[in-house]
Amino acid sequence: MITPRHTGSALRLTLAAAAALSLAACAHHPKPAYPTAVAPQAPGAPPPSRPSTAPGPAPVAEAALPGSEKDFVVNVGDRVYFDYDMYNIRADAAPLLDAQATWLKRYPAVQVRIEGNADERGTQEYNLALGARRANAVREYLVAHGVAASRITTVSYGKERPIDTGTGEEAEAHNRNGHTAIVSGARMQ
């Protein structure tokens, strides 16, 4: 016969066994092989050495989706440069613009905006006009190479949007450019 005295003992014995099993389960988890906290370091002391670990997987390089803006920027190029106070297409820009025309003909839904830019020398009005001539020179080149004119708009930013905020000829050369920006129609990356 089971009495209330025996029921309390059985319950205590069951609880003790459950606690022992819980502790035993926790004891079998390995501790991490790396430090979980940074120990304080004395001023001027060399940094502590880190335990050696196996190298993890290499980062996955995200490939550009064909027809995406990233594809255009990475695989074709979106910017050509101009000489000081000039707006004619340089010989080194022609292959890039040829590649842009080929890409744009492959993806006929893509609309672009050609942004003309100038360096900081000259007045705001002069640089806006020069940027417009640069943007139009790029547009005319693309149209002459088979891209529908209706897909291309132009804008001049003059000297208002420099890509290189440094000083000197190198910075100014970076800022004398025509940037082909995709407005719509590209695949989403």
C-alpha positions in Angstrom: 0.0 0.0 0.0 1.2 3.5 -0.9 1.0 6.0 1.8 1.2 9.8 1.6 4.6 9.5 3.3 5.8 7.3 0.4 4.4 9.6 -2.2 6.4 12.6 -0.9 9.6 10.5 -0.9 8.9 9.2 -4.4 8.4 12.8 -5.6 11.6 14.0 -4.0 13.5 11.1 -5.5 12.0 11.9 -9.0 13.0 15.6 -8.7 16.5 14.7 -7.6 16.9 12.3 -10.5 15.7 15.0 -13.0 18.1 17.5 -11.5 21.0 15.1 -11.8 20.1 14.3 -15.4 19.9 18.0 -16.2 23.3 18.6 -14.7 24.8 15.6 -16.5 23.4 16.8 -19.8 25.0 20.2 -19.4 28.4 18.7 -18.4 28.8 17.1 -21.8 28.7 20.3 -23.9 32.3 21.3 -25.0 33.5 24.7 -24.0 34.3 27.1 -26.8 37.9 27.0 -28.1 38.1 30.7 -28.3 38.2 33.3 -25.6 34.8 34.7 -24.8 36.1 37.9 -23.1 39.0 40.2 -23.8 41.3 40.3 -20.8 42.4 43.8 -19.8 45.8 44.7 -21.2 48.6 46.7 -19.6 49.6 49.9 -21.4 52.4 49.2 -23.9 52.0 45.4 -23.6 52.0 43.4 -26.8 48.5 42.2 -27.9 47.6 38.8 -26.7 48.0 36.0 -29.2 44.8 34.4 -30.5 44.3 30.6 -30.5 44.7 29.0 -33.9 41.5 28.1 -35.6 40.8 26.5 -38.9 40.1 29.0 -41.6 36.4 29.4 -42.4 34.9 29.3 -45.8 35.9 31.9 -48.3 33.4 34.8 -48.7 31.1 34.3 -51.6 31.6 36.8 -54.3 28.3 38.1 -55.5 28.3 37.9 -59.3 26.5 40.7 -61.2 23.2 39.6 -62.6 23.2 40.1 -66.4 21.2 43.2 -67.3 21.5 44.7 -63.8 22.9 48.1 -62.9 25.8 46.3 -61.2 26.5 44.3 -64.4 26.7 47.6 -66.3 29.0 49.3 -63.8 31.3 46.4 -63.1 31.5 44.7 -66.5 31.1 47.7 -68.9 31.9 50.9 -67.1 29.7 53.9 -66.4 32.1 56.9 -66.7 34.3 58.5 -69.3 36.7 61.3 -68.8 37.4 64.6 -70.6 40.4 66.8 -71.1 40.5 70.2 -69.4 38.0 72.6 -71.0 37.1 70.0 -73.7 34.0 68.1 -74.5 35.1 65.9 -77.4 35.2 62.1 -76.8 38.8 61.0 -76.1 40.3 58.0 -77.9 40.6 56.1 -74.6 36.8 56.6 -74.0 35.7 55.2 -77.3 36.1 51.5 -76.3 34.1 52.0 -73.1 31.3 53.9 -75.0 31.3 51.1 -77.6 30.8 48.6 -74.8 28.0 50.8 -73.3 26.3 50.9 -76.7 26.5 47.1 -77.1 25.2 46.5 -73.5 22.3 49.0 -74.0 21.3 47.4 -77.3 21.3 44.0 -75.6 18.9 45.4 -72.9 16.5 47.6 -74.8 14.2 48.3 -71.8 17.0 50.2 -70.0 16.7 54.0 -69.9 19.8 56.0 -69.0 20.7 59.6 -68.0 24.0 61.0 -69.1 25.4 63.3 -66.4 27.9 65.9 -67.5 30.4 67.1 -64.9 33.3 69.6 -64.7 36.1 70.4 -62.3 36.0 73.3 -59.9 37.8 75.8 -62.2 35.6 78.4 -63.9 32.2 79.9 -63.0 29.2 78.0 -62.2 27.5 79.0 -65.4 30.4 78.1 -67.6 30.8 74.7 -65.9 27.1 74.0 -66.3 27.3 74.7 -70.0 30.5 72.6 -70.3 28.9 69.7 -68.4 25.9 69.9 -70.8 28.2 69.7 -73.9 30.0 66.7 -72.3 26.7 64.9 -71.6 25.5 65.6 -75.2 28.8 64.3 -76.7 28.3 61.0 -74.8 24.6 60.9 -75.9 25.5 61.6 -79.5 28.2 58.9 -79.5 25.7 56.3 -78.1 23.0 57.3 -80.6 25.5 57.1 -83.5 26.3 53.5 -82.3 22.7 52.3 -82.4 21.1 53.2 -79.1 17.7 54.8 -79.5 17.8 58.5 -78.7 14.5 58.2 -76.8 16.2 56.1 -74.2 18.8 58.7 -73.3 18.3 61.9 -71.3 21.1 64.3 -70.3 21.7 66.6 -67.4 24.6 68.9 -66.4 25.8 69.1 -62.8 28.7 71.4 -63.7 31.1 71.4 -60.7 28.3 70.7 -58.2 28.8 66.9 -57.8 32.5 66.2 -57.7 33.5 62.5 -57.3 36.9 63.5 -56.0 37.0 66.1 -53.3 40.7 66.4 -53.3 42.8 69.2 -54.8 45.2 69.2 -57.7 45.2 68.0 -61.2 44.4 64.4 -60.4 41.2 65.3 -58.5 40.2 67.8 -61.2 40.8 65.1 -63.9 38.4 62.7 -62.1 35.8 65.4 -61.9 35.8 66.1 -65.6 33.5 63.3 -66.7 30.4 62.0 -68.3 28.5 59.5 -66.1 26.0 57.1 -67.6 23.4 56.4 -64.9 20.7 53.8 -65.3 17.3 55.3 -64.7 15.0 52.4 -65.2 14.6 49.0 -66.9 17.6 47.2 -65.4 17.2 43.9 -63.6 17.2 44.1 -59.9 20.4 42.7 -58.3 
